[in-house]
Amino acid sequence: MLHQKLIFIPILNDGNFDISINEPKDVNIIISVYNILGKKIFEMKDLNNNGKSMYHLDLSSFSSGIYTVVLIVIILSYNRKIIINR
């Protein structure tokens, strides 16, 4: 299950954080970030994951608050909340 192979480093951050994905299969990934109102504010498309991959996100230009990170792998979608705190 990918949910156990997904790590956000760190959850509480200044807008800069990494997402570590440990998925042994070669899959395509989309990472989207939504604000508290549900508006998409950031997206990385067509990421190719083969084994363990690390993706850096820089959301430092956005306000402090709670955001939802959506990771789409093949046909599955996983959501996690992050907190930007300065």
C-alpha positions in Angstrom: 0.0 0.0 0.0 1.5 3.3 -1.1 0.0 5.2 1.8 2.7 3.6 4.1 5.4 4.4 1.6 4.7 8.2 1.5 6.6 10.5 3.8 6.3 14.3 4.1 9.5 16.0 5.5 8.6 18.0 7.6 4.8 18.2 8.0 5.1 21.6 9.8 7.3 23.8 7.6 8.0 27.2 6.1 6.7 26.3 2.7 9.7 24.2 1.7 9.4 20.5 2.1 10.1 17.2 0.5 7.8 14.3 -0.4 9.5 10.9 -0.3 7.7 8.1 -2.3 8.9 4.6 -1.9 7.1 2.7 -4.6 9.0 -0.1 -6.3 6.9 0.0 -9.5 7.4 2.4 -12.3 4.4 4.7 -12.0 3.4 8.2 -13.1 2.6 10.7 -10.3 0.8 14.0 -10.1 1.3 16.1 -7.0 -1.3 18.9 -6.4 -1.7 21.3 -3.5 -5.0 22.9 -2.5 -5.7 25.8 -0.2 -8.3 25.6 2.6 -11.0 26.8 0.1 -10.3 23.8 -2.2 -8.6 25.9 -4.9 -5.6 24.3 -6.6 -2.6 26.5 -6.0 0.3 24.3 -7.2 0.8 21.2 -9.4 3.6 19.0 -10.6 2.6 16.7 -13.4 4.0 13.7 -15.3 6.5 12.7 -12.6 8.0 9.3 -13.2 8.7 7.3 -10.1 10.9 4.2 -10.3 11.8 3.0 -6.9 12.4 5.5 -4.1 12.0 9.1 -5.2 12.2 12.5 -3.5 10.3 15.6 -4.7 10.9 19.1 -3.3 8.0 21.5 -3.1 8.6 25.2 -2.6 5.3 26.9 -1.4 7.1 29.7 0.5 5.3 32.3 -1.6 2.0 31.2 -0.1 0.5 32.4 3.2 0.7 30.6 6.4 -2.1 28.1 6.8 -3.3 24.5 6.2 -3.0 23.1 2.8 -4.0 19.7 1.3 -1.4 17.8 -0.7 -2.9 15.3 -3.2 -0.8 12.6 -4.6 -2.2 10.8 -7.6 -0.6 7.5 -8.6 -2.1 5.6 -11.5 -5.8 5.6 -10.4 -5.3 6.0 -6.7 -5.3 9.3 -4.8 -3.8 10.1 -1.4 -4.4 13.3 0.6 -2.3 14.7 3.5 -2.6 18.1 5.2 0.5 20.2 5.8 0.9 23.4 8.0 3.0 26.3 6.8 4.1 28.2 9.9 6.5 31.2 9.8 
